[in-house]
């Protein structure tokens, strides 16, 4: 059952054909899970722009549902009103590793595009 089945429409816009983030042109999602015995940890990355132009800002906002959980990049999004990095979903204990890997990925992408350090600094964004 979906919330729309109960008569609630969370937006004035109709849902896409799959009612999915992937209905939005240019959005992609990556996910990985590591299994270590009875421990399972993973990360989901939402790319709001094509990975070839990830530095292009897109509008973003923050909403706190119940006050639990932490967000990096929260103040940047609140101040700037946009993000230019992947959005990462993971558990609190894996947050540092996820951000380190996102930074490596972002810097590798910018190096591959031939950006010098000044251009990279101008495209700075904290992974959310």
C-alpha positions, 0 to 999 in steps of 0.5 A, a space after each residue: 500500500 502506498 500513501 496515495 492509496 489512502 487519499 494523501 498526495 504529498 505533492 501537487 505534481 503527479 508521480 512518474 510512471 514508476 513512482 521512483 526517483 529514477 523517473 527524474 531525468 538525469 538522476 541515478 542511484 548506486 548501492 553497495 552492501 558489505 556482509 561480514 558474518 552477521 554484520 551488514 553495512 552499506 551505503 546508497 548514493 543518489 546522484 541528482 545530476 549525471 555523474 559527468 556534470 555532478 558539479 552542476 548545482 541542483 536545488 536542495 532542502 532539509 527536512 527533519 522527521 524525528 530529530 534522530 540521525 545526522 547530516 553532513 552538509 546540512 548547513 551548506 544546503 540550508 545556507 546555499 539552497 543547493 547541493 552539487 554532490 551525491 546524497 549518501 544514505 548510510 548508518 551513523 557509524 559508517 558516515 565518516 567512511 562514506 564521506 571519505 569515499 565520496 570525496 575521493 570519488 569527487 576529486 577523481 572526477 574533477 581530476 579526470 575532467 582536467 580541473 586544477 585546484 582553483 577550479 576544484 575549490 570553486 566547485 567545492 561541496 560537502 557530501 550530504 
